[in-house]
Amino acid sequence: MRRLTGWMLSLPALALVVACLVLPVGATILATFAEPGGPLAPYVAFFNSGFRRTVLWRTLEIATITTLISLVVGFLTAFVVSRAPPRWRSVLIIAAVFPLLTGVVVRSFAWLIVLGKNGILNSFLLWTGLVDAPLSMLYTQGSVIVAMVYLFVPLMILTLVGVLEGIPDDLLQAAASLGATPSATFRQVVFPLAVPGLIVGAVLVFTGSFTAYATPQLLGGERQMVMGTLLHQRAMVAFDWAGASTVAAIMVVVTILVVLGMTRVAKRLNPMAT
């Protein structure tokens, strides 16, 4: 009876998710199998195109690099915040997540001002004499990655702070009293306990980076096209709905594979999760 009540309470939310997410995504994927050339013709055409393969690889590369950098920066920041005195902890959390209060487009556009040829960074480099001419930093893969890291590190910090705060100080002190060095304590105590948060954060950052549109469009342009901008181009510029559906389907499949892969990694690194 209690289980039935739980299902009844969750039924409205489940119906909303199915109607607004599962059915549209399923219809998009099914549409790619109804092409005249055969059920796999759109996918064959996609992977036979060197340009589209390059776009897919570039998107995976940007998302992977962004995730790795965000993991390192976010973990170190979250660890410092979680071990700060209580009166400073809330202040540090607010400072870390303050960028989330600004829209993605605004935060991405700010990097145009920072990285432009007449921007803040180039002006500083010219003023210090480190360079003789402005550097071309915009519309490169590096500029996209820097902006992506800036966008997603606060999300990683939020995910990890709660996990690291849950590690008792007594556990770290016990490891130290048993002769464990700080590095050994990190490897054998802190890291294994933080694995669930790391995996959740990595999934959020990777999927967000892989499917991003506004930031790559503003800072990468046509020269650094990714799957999100390719999807927009096929749908809204070329009006190639079959091609756009194929791109969307590939993005969905890659995202699902990444989630499943990271879940498997989490179970290997954290046997208690199995």
C-alpha positions as CSV (number, residue, x, y, z in Angstrom):
1,M,0.0,0.0,0.0
2,R,2.8,2.4,0.9
3,R,4.6,1.6,-2.4
4,L,1.4,2.3,-4.3
5,T,0.9,5.6,-2.6
6,G,4.5,6.6,-3.5
7,W,3.8,5.7,-7.2
8,M,0.6,7.7,-7.2
9,L,2.3,10.7,-5.7
10,S,5.1,10.6,-8.3
11,L,2.7,9.9,-11.2
12,P,2.1,13.6,-12.1
13,A,5.8,14.4,-12.2
14,L,6.5,11.2,-14.2
15,A,3.8,12.1,-16.7
16,L,5.2,15.6,-17.1
17,V,8.7,14.2,-17.8
18,V,7.4,11.7,-20.3
19,A,5.2,14.2,-22.1
20,C,7.8,17.1,-22.2
21,L,11.1,15.1,-22.5
22,V,10.8,11.5,-23.3
23,L,8.2,11.7,-26.1
24,P,9.8,14.7,-28.0
25,V,13.3,13.2,-27.8
26,G,11.9,9.8,-28.8
27,A,10.1,11.4,-31.8
28,T,13.2,13.2,-32.8
29,I,15.3,10.0,-32.8
30,L,12.6,7.9,-34.6
31,A,12.3,10.6,-37.3
32,T,15.9,9.8,-38.3
33,F,15.0,6.2,-39.1
34,A,12.2,7.2,-41.5
35,E,14.4,8.7,-44.3
36,P,14.0,7.3,-47.8
37,G,17.6,6.1,-48.0
38,G,17.1,3.6,-45.2
39,P,16.9,3.7,-41.4
40,L,20.7,4.3,-41.0
41,A,21.2,6.6,-44.0
42,P,21.3,9.9,-42.0
43,Y,23.9,8.4,-39.7
44,V,26.0,7.0,-42.5
45,A,25.9,10.5,-44.2
46,F,27.0,12.1,-40.9
47,F,30.0,9.9,-40.3
48,N,31.0,9.9,-44.0
49,S,31.4,13.7,-43.7
50,G,34.9,14.7,-42.6
51,F,33.6,18.1,-41.5
52,R,30.9,16.6,-39.2
53,R,33.3,14.1,-37.8
54,T,35.6,16.9,-36.9
55,V,32.8,18.8,-35.3
56,L,31.9,15.8,-33.2
57,W,35.5,15.2,-32.2
58,R,36.0,18.9,-31.3
59,T,32.9,18.9,-29.2
60,L,34.1,15.8,-27.3
61,E,37.5,17.3,-26.8
62,I,36.2,20.6,-25.5
63,A,33.7,18.8,-23.2
64,T,36.4,16.4,-21.9
65,I,39.0,19.1,-21.2
66,T,36.4,21.4,-19.6
67,T,35.3,18.5,-17.3
68,L,38.9,17.6,-16.3
69,I,39.8,21.2,-15.5
70,S,36.6,21.8,-13.7
71,L,37.1,18.6,-11.6
72,V,40.6,19.8,-10.4
73,V,39.6,23.4,-9.8
74,G,36.2,22.6,-8.3
75,F,37.6,19.8,-6.0
76,L,40.4,22.0,-4.6
77,T,38.0,24.9,-4.1
78,A,35.3,22.8,-2.6
79,F,37.8,21.2,-0.2
80,V,39.0,24.6,1.0
81,V,35.4,25.8,1.5
82,S,34.4,22.6,3.3
83,R,37.3,22.9,5.8
84,A,36.8,26.7,6.3
85,P,35.5,28.0,9.7
86,P,31.7,28.0,9.7
87,R,31.4,31.8,9.7
88,W,33.5,32.0,6.5
89,R,32.0,28.9,4.8
90,S,28.7,30.5,3.7
91,V,30.6,33.6,2.5
92,L,33.0,31.5,0.4
93,I,30.1,29.4,-1.1
94,I,28.2,32.6,-2.0
95,A,31.4,34.0,-3.7
96,A,32.0,30.7,-5.5
97,V,28.5,30.4,-6.9
98,F,27.8,34.1,-7.5
99,P,28.4,33.9,-11.3
100,L,25.4,31.5,-11.5
101,L,23.2,34.6,-10.7
102,T,24.1,36.0,-14.1
103,G,22.8,34.6,-17.4
104,V,24.9,32.3,-19.6
105,V,24.8,34.8,-22.5
106,V,26.0,37.7,-20.3
107,R,28.8,35.7,-18.8
108,S,29.9,34.5,-22.2
109,F,29.7,37.9,-23.7
110,A,31.9,39.2,-20.8
111,W,34.7,37.0,-22.2
112,L,34.5,38.9,-25.5
113,I,35.5,42.0,-23.6
114,V,38.3,40.2,-21.7
115,L,39.8,38.3,-24.7
116,G,39.2,40.7,-27.5
117,K,42.1,42.4,-29.4
118,N,41.2,45.6,-27.6
119,G,40.1,43.8,-24.5
120,I,41.3,43.8,-20.9
121,L,43.8,41.0,-21.2
122,N,45.5,42.3,-24.4
123,S,45.6,45.8,-23.0
124,F,47.3,44.5,-19.9
125,L,49.9,42.5,-21.9
126,L,50.6,45.5,-24.1
127,W,51.0,47.8,-21.1
128,T,53.4,45.4,-19.4
129,G,55.4,45.0,-22.6
130,L,55.0,41.2,-22.7
131,V,53.7,41.4,-26.2
132,D,54.3,43.8,-29.1
133,A,50.9,43.3,-30.8
134,P,47.5,42.2,-29.6
135,L,47.0,38.4,-29.5
136,S,44.2,36.7,-31.3
137,M,42.5,34.9,-28.5
138,L,38.9,34.9,-29.6
139,Y,37.4,32.3,-31.9
140,T,39.8,29.6,-30.8
141,Q,39.2,26.4,-28.9
142,G,41.1,27.8,-26.0
143,S,38.7,30.7,-25.6
144,V,35.7,28.3,-25.6
145,I,37.3,26.1,-23.0
146,V,38.2,29.0,-20.7
147,A,34.6,30.3,-20.9
148,M,33.2,26.8,-20.4
149,V,35.3,26.3,-17.3
150,Y,34.2,29.6,-15.9
151,L,30.6,28.6,-16.5
152,F,30.7,25.2,-15.0
153,V,33.2,25.4,-12.1
154,P,30.5,26.9,-9.7
155,L,28.3,23.9,-10.5
156,M,31.1,21.5,-9.7
157,I,31.8,23.4,-6.4
158,L,28.2,23.2,-5.3
159,T,28.1,19.5,-6.1
160,L,31.3,18.7,-4.1
161,V,31.0,21.0,-1.1
162,G,28.1,18.9,0.4
163,V,30.0,15.7,-0.2
164,L,33.3,16.9,1.3
165,E,31.4,18.5,4.3
166,G,30.1,15.0,5.0
167,I,33.6,13.6,5.6
168,P,34.1,13.8,9.4
169,D,37.2,15.6,10.7
170,D,37.6,12.7,13.1
171,L,38.2,10.3,10.2
172,L,41.0,12.5,8.9
173,Q,42.5,12.8,12.3
174,A,42.3,9.1,12.9
175,A,44.2,8.5,9.6
176,A,46.9,10.9,10.6
177,S,47.2,9.3,14.1
178,L,47.8,6.0,12.4
179,G,50.7,7.4,10.5
180,A,49.1,8.2,7.2
181,T,50.7,11.1,5.3
182,P,48.5,13.9,4.0
183,S,48.8,12.4,0.5
184,A,47.9,8.9,1.7
185,T,45.0,10.3,3.6
186,F,43.8,12.0,0.5
187,R,44.2,8.8,-1.7
188,Q,42.7,6.3,0.8
189,V,40.1,8.4,2.7
190,V,39.1,11.7,1.1
191,F,39.1,10.7,-2.6
192,P,37.1,7.4,-2.2
193,L,34.5,9.2,-0.2
194,A,34.3,12.0,-2.7
195,V,33.9,9.8,-5.7
196,P,30.0,10.0,-5.9
197,G,30.2,13.8,-5.9
198,L,33.0,13.8,-8.5
199,I,31.0,11.5,-10.8
200,V,27.8,13.6,-10.4
201,G,29.8,16.8,-11.0
202,A,31.6,15.3,-14.0
203,V,28.3,14.2,-15.6
204,L,26.8,17.6,-15.1
205,V,29.8,19.5,-16.5
206,F,30.3,17.1,-19.4
207,T,26.7,17.1,-20.6
208,G,26.5,20.8,-20.2
209,S,29.7,21.4,-22.1
210,F,28.8,18.8,-24.8
211,T,25.3,20.4,-25.5
212,A,26.3,24.0,-25.0
213,Y,25.3,26.5,-27.7
214,A,25.5,30.1,-26.6
215,T,29.1,30.1,-25.4
216,P,30.6,28.3,-28.4
217,Q,28.6,30.5,-30.7
218,L,29.8,33.7,-29.1
219,L,33.5,32.7,-28.5
220,G,34.1,30.1,-31.2
221,G,31.9,31.2,-34.1
222,E,31.9,29.2,-37.3
223,R,35.6,28.5,-37.0
224,Q,35.1,26.4,-33.8
225,M,31.7,24.9,-34.6
226,V,30.5,22.3,-32.1
227,M,27.5,20.0,-32.1
228,G,25.2,22.6,-30.6
229,T,26.0,25.2,-33.2
230,L,25.9,22.5,-35.9
231,L,22.4,21.6,-34.8
232,H,21.3,25.2,-35.0
233,Q,22.8,25.6,-38.4
234,R,21.1,22.5,-39.9
235,A,17.7,23.4,-38.4
236,M,17.5,27.2,-38.6
237,V,19.8,28.1,-41.5
238,A,19.8,25.1,-43.9
239,F,16.3,23.9,-42.8
240,D,17.7,20.4,-42.9
241,W,15.4,18.8,-40.3
242,A,16.6,15.3,-41.0
243,G,20.2,16.4,-40.5
244,A,19.3,18.4,-37.4
245,S,17.5,15.3,-35.9
246,T,20.5,13.2,-36.7
247,V,22.8,15.6,-34.8
248,A,20.3,15.7,-31.9
249,A,20.1,11.9,-31.8
250,I,23.9,11.5,-31.7
251,M,24.1,14.0,-28.9
252,V,21.5,12.1,-26.9
253,V,23.3,8.8,-27.4
254,V,26.7,10.2,-26.5
255,T,25.3,11.7,-23.4
256,I,23.7,8.5,-22.3
257,L,26.9,6.5,-23.0
258,V,28.9,9.0,-20.9
259,V,26.4,8.8,-18.0
260,L,26.5,5.0,-18.1
261,G,30.3,4.9,-18.4
262,M,30.8,7.3,-15.5
263,T,28.4,5.3,-13.4
264,R,30.4,2.2,-14.1
265,V,33.6,4.0,-13.1
266,A,32.0,5.2,-9.9
267,K,31.2,1.6,-8.9
268,R,34.7,0.5,-9.6
269,L,36.3,3.4,-7.6
270,N,33.7,3.1,-4.8
271,P,32.9,-0.5,-4.0
272,M,30.4,0.6,-1.4
273,A,28.2,1.9,-4.2
274,T,27.6,-1.6,-5.5
